[in-house]
Amino acid sequence: MREASDEDLMARVATADAAAFRTLCDRHAARAAGFARRFLGDAQDAEDIAQEALLRVWRAAPRWRPTAAFGTWLYRIVVNLCLNHRRKARFLLLDGTEEAADPAPDALARMERREDDLGLWAAVADLPERQRAAILLTYWEGLSNARVADILGTSVPGVETLLVRARRSLRGRLGPHQNGG
């Protein structure tokens, strides 16, 4: 018996099938949270983003049409939530009502990576948001440029430009020995 595809599961979720939704969550929650953690640098915010993304999947299921792969659609939701979270944090800082979250990786993230990777993570965190998203989706998530283009709402040449600019920035900050150049 073949395993149900994400698209088949979404059709069932559209009918409020909680078991199908749990299966989708089991398949995608950890990767969504992992991407958000790498993007935001904060494990708790990343968990919140992943939960919000999956909640949006549940709510949108009756209206969802498979114009793109489910995973592409979910990544688009996660990227948008991450971007919105970063913008909100900046506005809160401007209002003086709350300190912005430290963009450096939290202790758990630091333990997960070797010491020499910390410079790379810091450099990636300092990239402009769309460049950071392109780098993370391409190199850490292993997605094709076409899929990244769908997620970011741009073209493949647009993704390639983002990647070139991001690599140039990283090379300038880290030097050629850190990134194979």
N, C-alpha and C positions, 0 to 999 in steps of 0.2 A: 504494500500500500504506500503510495507516494505521500510525502508530506505536503500539506496545503501551502500554497504560495501566499505571500503577503497580500496580494491582490484578492485572492480567494477569501482570506481571513477578513480583509476590509469589507467585503460584501456581506460577510456574516456579522461583523461589528455594526454595520449599518442597520441590522435588524435587532440591535441591542444584545448580541450574543457575547456575554461576559467571558466565556471560556476562550473564544477566539481573540478577544482583546487581551486576555492574560498571555496568550501565546505570542501575540505581537509584542507585548511588553517584555516578555522573557527574551525574545530575539533581539530587541533593539534598545532597551533601556540603558544597558551598560555602555554601549557604544555612544549613545546620545550624551550620556553624562560624561563619558571620557572626553569626547570632543569639546563639550562645554567647559570642562575643567581646564583643558589645554588652552582654550580660547580666553577664558576669564581669569585663570590662575587661582581659582577659589573653589574648593571641593563642595562646600555647602551651597553656594550659589549655583554651581553646576547641577547638583541634585535637584534644586528647585526648578531650574530651567528644564531639565529632562522630564520632571513630573508635569510641569506646565505644558510641555510639548505633547506628551502622551494624553493629557487631558483634552487638549485641542484636537487630537486625532479622534478621540471618543466623540467629542461634540460635533465634529465636522463629518463623521463617517456617513450619515445619511445623504450628504451633499457631495461626497467625494467621487470624482470621476478619474479613472486611471489614465490620465493623459501623460503621466510620467511614472516611473517605478515608485513604489511606496517609499523605499529607502531615500530616494532623491527628494521626495516631498517632505519626509520627516526631517532630513538634514536642512532643508530650506527653512522649516519652522524653527529648528534649533538655532541656526545661524541668525535668523531674524530676532529671536528672543535674546540671544547673546548681544546683538548690536543694540537692541532696545535697552537692555540692562545696563550696558556701558554708557549710553546716552543719559539714562535716568540717573546713574551715579554721578555723572558730571554736573547735571542740573542740581542735584541735591547739594553737591559741594559748593556750587555757585550761590545757592540759597543760604548756605551756612547752617543748615539745619542738621547736617549729618556729615561725618567724615566719609570720604570715598574709600572703598575697599582697597587694601594694598594690592597692587597688580602683581607682586611677586608670588611665585608658587607657595602654597601653604606647606607646613612641615611634612604632611603625608606625601605630597608631590615631590618634595626634595628627597625624601627617602627612596622614592621609586626610581629615581634617576641617579646615575653616577655624578660625582662632583663636577667633572668636566662638561657635563650636559647643562649645568645650571646657567652658564654663560649663553648657551644657545637658546634656552627657554626665555631668558631675560631679553635677548635680542629679538626673538620672535614676538614676545609680548609688547615690545616697543614699536613693532611695525604698524603702519596704518591698518585699520580694521579689515578692509577688503583684501589687502595683501596677506594679512595674517590668516584670514579664512581660507584663501586660496592655497597657501603653504600647508596649513593643517589638513585640509581636505585632500590635497594631492599626496603629500608625503607621509603623513601620519595615518590618515584613513585609507590611503591607497586607491582613491577614486580617479577615474579617467578625467582628462581635461573637459571632455564633452559633458560628463556628469556634473563636474564642478561648475561648468557654465550654466547648466540648468538650475543648479542650486542657488547660484549667485545672481541669476537673471541676466546673464551677459552672454557673449559669444565665446567660442573657443579661442580666437585670437585675443579677445579681451582677457581671458584667463592666462594665456601665455604672456601677455604684457604684464599682468599682475605678478606672475611668477618671476619674470626677468627682473622687475623692479625690486621685488622682495629679496631675491638672491643677491642682487647687487648691494642692497642695503646690508644684508647679513654679512656678505663678504667684506664690506667696508668696516663693519663693526667688529667682526670676529677675526678677520684676516683669512688668507687663503688656506691655511692649514686646518681650520675648523670645519670647512664644508667641501672638502675635496677639490678645491680650485687651485 
